[in-house]
Amino acid sequence: MLRYGPLFRTNILGSRTVISTDADVIFEIFRQENQSFVQSYPDVFVKVLGKDNVFFKTGDVHKHIKHTTMHLIGSEGLKRKMIGFMNRTTREHLKRKASEGAFNLRHAVSTLIVSYITPQMISNLKPETQAKLIDNFMAFNIEWFQSPFALSTWKNLFKVLRARKEAAKIINVALERRKDSILEKQGDFLDTLLEEMKKEGSVGGGFTSSLKAH
């Protein structure tokens, strides 16, 4: 940032991109979302995840995701339960890693973040199912994108596509079960998402269709 300043143009993964670290500019972008500014993603991510993926949708589905995310990680959500859970998870994870002796800190932090986020999304998964979902999420990184001429790129791309399919399958099964469940709410992302979608009668619509397509 010292070299280019708080606002500059560049190229990321083959897509022309504007980078901003200016708080006022970022606030204005969020304030005028879907008006003067429209959300988009690099073409390479669209190709990997699929153009019909729920995370690339604008309109209702994007609105639901935005609302549920703010509900869980907004200031009230953080004060209510997330900070304490993050502290416990961090201590337990690093304690396990420390017992291994030497370890890759970067990979450990990435695993920690995914291990924390996953139960916040779907809290009542069986341990083996949750572990599988975490492994699939860990496959979603940009390290696979190196060069179209490198064999390792295509091998890693295949792993990403397979992980996407497996993760979508797990989430879709959990969503269908939660829709039909009469048990008390879990207070996770899935509960909040279903509540938002029920308000507008959109349960079983775009979100589940997008998951089933993958």
C-alpha positions as CSV (number, residue, x, y, z in Angstrom):
1,M,0.0,0.0,0.0
2,L,3.0,2.3,0.6
3,R,3.9,1.9,-3.1
4,Y,0.5,2.3,-4.7
5,G,-1.6,4.2,-2.2
6,P,-5.1,3.3,-0.7
7,L,-6.8,3.0,-4.1
8,F,-5.3,1.4,-7.2
9,R,-6.0,-0.8,-10.2
10,T,-4.3,-4.2,-10.7
11,N,-4.9,-7.6,-12.2
12,I,-5.8,-10.6,-10.0
13,L,-6.2,-14.1,-11.5
14,G,-6.7,-12.7,-14.9
15,S,-9.4,-10.2,-13.9
16,R,-9.0,-6.4,-13.9
17,T,-9.4,-5.4,-10.2
18,V,-9.6,-2.2,-8.1
19,I,-8.1,-2.5,-4.6
20,S,-9.2,-0.1,-1.9
21,T,-8.1,0.2,1.7
22,D,-9.7,3.6,2.1
23,A,-12.5,3.4,4.8
24,D,-14.6,6.1,3.2
25,V,-14.5,4.4,-0.3
26,I,-15.3,1.0,1.2
27,F,-18.3,2.4,3.1
28,E,-19.6,4.1,0.0
29,I,-19.3,0.8,-2.0
30,F,-21.3,-1.1,0.6
31,R,-23.9,1.8,0.9
32,Q,-24.5,1.8,-2.9
33,E,-24.4,-2.0,-3.4
34,N,-26.4,-3.2,-6.4
35,Q,-26.9,0.5,-7.4
36,S,-23.7,2.2,-8.4
37,F,-21.7,-0.9,-7.5
38,V,-22.5,-4.5,-8.3
39,Q,-20.9,-7.5,-6.6
40,S,-18.8,-9.7,-8.8
41,Y,-16.0,-12.2,-8.6
42,P,-12.9,-13.1,-10.8
43,D,-13.8,-15.2,-13.8
44,V,-11.5,-18.0,-12.6
45,F,-13.6,-18.5,-9.4
46,V,-16.9,-18.5,-11.4
47,K,-15.5,-21.2,-13.7
48,V,-14.4,-23.3,-10.7
49,L,-17.5,-23.0,-8.5
50,G,-20.0,-22.7,-11.4
51,K,-21.8,-19.6,-12.7
52,D,-25.1,-20.7,-11.0
53,N,-23.5,-21.1,-7.6
54,V,-25.4,-19.4,-4.8
55,F,-22.5,-17.2,-3.9
56,F,-22.6,-15.5,-7.3
57,K,-26.3,-14.7,-7.2
58,T,-27.5,-11.2,-6.8
59,G,-30.9,-10.2,-5.4
60,D,-32.8,-12.3,-2.8
61,V,-30.2,-15.0,-2.1
62,H,-27.4,-12.6,-1.8
63,K,-29.5,-10.5,0.6
64,H,-30.3,-13.6,2.7
65,I,-26.6,-14.5,3.0
66,K,-25.7,-10.9,3.9
67,H,-28.3,-10.7,6.6
68,T,-27.5,-14.1,8.1
69,T,-23.8,-13.3,8.1
70,M,-24.3,-10.0,9.9
71,H,-26.6,-11.7,12.4
72,L,-23.8,-14.2,13.3
73,I,-20.7,-12.1,13.1
74,G,-22.1,-8.6,13.7
75,S,-21.2,-6.8,16.9
76,E,-24.1,-8.3,18.9
77,G,-23.3,-11.8,17.7
78,L,-19.7,-11.4,18.6
79,K,-20.5,-10.2,22.1
80,R,-23.1,-12.8,22.6
81,K,-21.1,-16.0,21.9
82,M,-18.5,-15.9,19.2
83,I,-15.5,-14.3,20.9
84,G,-15.6,-16.9,23.7
85,F,-15.9,-19.7,21.3
86,M,-13.0,-18.4,19.2
87,N,-10.8,-18.2,22.2
88,R,-11.6,-21.8,23.3
89,T,-11.2,-23.1,19.7
90,T,-7.8,-21.3,19.2
91,R,-6.4,-22.6,22.5
92,E,-7.5,-26.2,21.8
93,H,-6.3,-26.2,18.2
94,L,-2.8,-24.7,19.0
95,K,-2.4,-27.0,22.0
96,R,-2.9,-30.0,19.7
97,K,-0.5,-28.6,17.1
98,A,2.1,-27.8,19.7
99,S,2.1,-31.5,20.8
100,E,3.2,-32.4,17.3
101,G,6.5,-30.6,17.6
102,A,7.3,-28.7,14.4
103,F,4.3,-27.7,12.2
104,N,3.3,-25.4,9.3
105,L,1.9,-22.3,11.0
106,R,0.2,-21.0,7.9
107,H,-1.6,-24.3,7.3
108,A,-2.4,-24.5,11.0
109,V,-4.0,-21.0,11.0
110,S,-6.0,-21.9,7.8
111,T,-7.3,-25.1,9.4
112,L,-8.2,-23.2,12.6
113,I,-10.3,-20.7,10.7
114,V,-12.1,-23.3,8.8
115,S,-12.6,-25.5,11.9
116,Y,-14.1,-22.5,13.6
117,I,-16.4,-21.4,10.8
118,T,-17.8,-24.8,9.9
119,P,-19.8,-25.5,13.1
120,Q,-21.0,-21.9,13.0
121,M,-22.6,-22.7,9.6
122,I,-24.0,-26.2,10.5
123,S,-23.7,-27.0,14.2
124,N,-25.3,-30.5,14.5
125,L,-23.2,-32.5,12.1
126,K,-21.8,-35.8,13.1
127,P,-18.0,-35.6,13.9
128,E,-17.0,-37.6,10.9
129,T,-19.3,-35.5,8.6
130,Q,-18.0,-32.3,10.0
131,A,-14.4,-33.4,9.6
132,K,-15.2,-34.3,5.9
133,L,-16.8,-30.9,5.3
134,I,-13.8,-29.2,6.9
135,D,-11.4,-31.1,4.5
136,N,-13.6,-30.1,1.6
137,F,-13.5,-26.4,2.6
138,M,-9.7,-26.6,3.0
139,A,-9.5,-27.6,-0.6
140,F,-11.0,-24.2,-1.6
141,N,-7.9,-22.0,-1.9
142,I,-6.3,-20.2,-4.7
143,E,-3.0,-22.2,-4.5
144,W,-4.3,-24.4,-7.3
145,F,-4.1,-21.5,-9.7
146,Q,-0.5,-21.4,-10.9
147,S,-0.2,-21.7,-14.6
148,P,-2.5,-23.3,-17.2
149,F,0.6,-25.0,-18.6
150,A,1.6,-26.7,-15.3
151,L,0.3,-30.3,-14.7
152,S,-0.1,-29.6,-11.0
153,T,-2.6,-26.8,-11.8
154,W,-5.0,-29.2,-13.5
155,K,-4.5,-31.9,-10.7
156,N,-5.3,-29.3,-8.0
157,L,-8.2,-28.0,-10.1
158,F,-9.7,-31.5,-10.2
159,K,-9.4,-31.7,-6.4
160,V,-11.2,-28.3,-6.0
161,L,-14.0,-29.4,-8.2
162,R,-14.4,-32.7,-6.4
163,A,-14.3,-30.9,-3.0
164,R,-17.0,-28.5,-4.2
165,K,-19.3,-31.3,-5.2
166,E,-18.8,-33.2,-1.9
167,A,-19.3,-30.0,0.2
168,A,-22.5,-29.1,-1.7
169,K,-23.8,-32.6,-1.1
170,I,-23.2,-32.4,2.7
171,I,-24.8,-28.9,3.0
172,N,-27.8,-29.9,0.9
173,V,-28.5,-33.0,3.0
174,A,-28.2,-30.9,6.2
175,L,-30.5,-28.2,4.8
176,E,-33.2,-30.7,3.8
177,R,-33.0,-32.3,7.3
178,R,-33.2,-29.0,9.0
179,K,-36.2,-28.0,7.0
180,D,-38.1,-31.1,8.1
181,S,-36.9,-31.0,11.7
182,I,-39.1,-30.3,14.7
183,L,-36.2,-30.0,17.1
184,E,-35.3,-26.7,18.8
185,K,-33.2,-24.3,16.8
186,Q,-29.4,-24.6,16.8
187,G,-28.7,-20.9,16.5
188,D,-26.3,-21.4,13.5
189,F,-26.0,-20.0,10.0
190,L,-28.4,-22.7,8.7
191,D,-31.2,-21.8,11.1
192,T,-30.9,-18.1,10.4
193,L,-30.8,-18.7,6.6
194,L,-34.0,-20.8,6.8
195,E,-35.7,-18.1,8.9
196,E,-34.9,-15.4,6.4
197,M,-36.0,-17.6,3.4
198,K,-39.3,-18.6,5.1
199,K,-40.2,-14.9,5.6
200,E,-40.4,-14.6,1.8
201,G,-41.5,-18.1,1.1
202,S,-38.3,-18.9,-0.8
203,V,-37.3,-22.1,1.1
204,G,-36.7,-24.8,-1.5
205,G,-36.1,-22.3,-4.2
206,G,-32.9,-20.8,-5.5
207,F,-30.7,-21.8,-2.7
208,T,-31.4,-25.5,-2.6
209,S,-31.6,-25.7,-6.4
210,S,-28.1,-24.1,-6.6
211,L,-26.7,-26.7,-4.2
212,K,-28.4,-29.6,-6.0
213,A,-26.9,-28.5,-9.3
214,H,-23.4,-29.1,-7.9
